[in-house]
């Protein structure tokens, strides 16, 4: 994760692909809409329903993928300042 003020969700996508999971698989497990998963992976937060949901979905998605959530949460918060 970078501290440049932009969010890079490539690590989320790469980890999901390493685990051989589709967005549909993740939706089945977590009930996070596929459009929101795509938004997290691309950093296009205009597709998200709001900050509270974004933070919750991001934490849940990181935990599901076995990734440390703190760098992603910090990058998200930096990108919204």
N, C-alpha and C positions, 0 to 999 in steps of 0.2 A: 504494500500500500504506500502511496506517496502522500506527502503532506503539502501538495501544491494547491490545494483548494478544489481539486476535481476528484470525483469519485471514479475509481476504476474497478469494475465488477468482473474483470476477466478471470480473476482467481476463483470466483464463485462458479463461473461457467466451466473453467478447466477442471475443477474438482468434481463437479457434477458429471462431466464427460468421463473422467477417470473412473468414477463409480458406475459408469455405463447406465446413467439415469436420464430419462427424458423429462421435460417439463410436466408431462402427464403423470409420470411416476411420482414426482415430487408433490404435485397437486393431490394425488390419491393419499399420500402419507400425511401431508401437512395442511391441506385445504387452503393453500395460498394460490390465488388465481394465477393462471399461466401468464397473463399479461403483466402481472406484478413481478413474477419471477424474471421475465424478460427485462422489465424495467430495472430490477436490481442488478442484473448481469450487464446491462448496457449503460447504467447510470442515468437513464432517462426518467427522472422522478416525476415528470409531468403526468405520467401514466398511473401514479400512485394515488390512493385515496386521501392521503394526508400524512403529516409527520409522525403521529402516534402509530399509525398502521405501518409506516415505512420502518420505523425503529423496531417494532415488534416482529414484522416479517423478516427483517434483516437478522435479528438475533436468532430467531427460530431456524432460518435457512442455514446460517453459519453452524449452529449446533448440529443440525441434521447432517450437514456435510463433513462434520468433524473439524471445522476450522475455528480458529480463535476469533471471537466476535469483536474484540476491542479495536483492532486496526480498522475494520470495516465501519464500525460505528463512528470512530473518530474521523475517518475520511468523509463519511456522509455529513457529519456535523460541520466539518470544514467546508464542504462543497455548498452548504446552504447559508453560509455567512455572507 
